[in-house]
Amino acid sequence: MKIHVFLTHPHVACWNFQDRHRDRLQAAFPDSRVVPFLHSRDFLAELEQADVAVVWYFKREWLADAPDLKLISTPAAGRDWIDLPGEDAGGNLPAVWHGGFHGSMMAESVVGAALHFVKAFAFSAEMQKKRKWARIKVSEKIESLYRTRVTVLGFGRIGQAIGAAFKTFGSCVTGVRRTAATPPTWFEAGDQIATPDDLQALLPQTDHLVLALPGGAETDGLLTRELLDLLNGSVCFYNVGRGNPYREEDLVRALTHGKIRHAYLDVFDTEPLPEESPLWNIDKVLIQPHLSAASPQYLDLYVEELIERLRKERFGAAG
């Protein structure tokens, strides 16, 4: 088996394939050949020899140079960057695997933002700069996640990890998804799975609204201005999925009209977020540049998952 790896990222160091990742993958499959590439031109020049391509993105025109390719594996959870013909195009297309390990890291980011909001850390930092022992003022802003109502819009693997993290603080979780699913084992009385049709009833009673939705036509504009208007004004809003489920102007309106108390935004419909976006200037908004899954262990977790899947799916035979 020839495993060709092209995993480089120009900005985020933890998303670059390192020697330790190569060594771990090679040790797991000693009869195979793991070849890392730093540049797309070198990767494409030898793609015809690959059985497995490990990449961030793959263009459909590359298939013509990959006659033996059986598998495309990407650490990314989103389906945005692997561009292959549809099944109706005919021919034997390679299998595509997406990373499924992101949940714990993204849950850390969302719950971290939630604690930042409810424990008044920003206000405490402001008082610290002023050397103020503002015990009364700070205490008046401190709240708890205990018995708060958390609605997770997009209750797949990542959404369930986020819900489980809130659950450790005693929150009540509602997972919203289009298709039926078996409730997670950590569900208790009061937790539920709902559908998007239930949002009109759910949103006015939600304390923390988390979006962990994939991109695409099915989620585009799902959270309309009318639905945002149903938020109760004390809600904390989080988006770690994609930026397309609402229009930025509608979110800005909800923020400036008092429908949302705090917002943690990690993803946007246009990235990088343009400098002229009004979101930059809204104090109640905490912005991160699409990094909710960033972690020093990111590719270590991915390689471990890839090895397990390759063994399970019997791609591990020597080629």
Summary of the structure (lengths in Angstrom):
residues: 319
radius of gyration: 22.1
end to end distance: 3.7
largest distance: 69.8
contacts: 946
relative contact order: 0.14
helix: 36%
strand: 17%
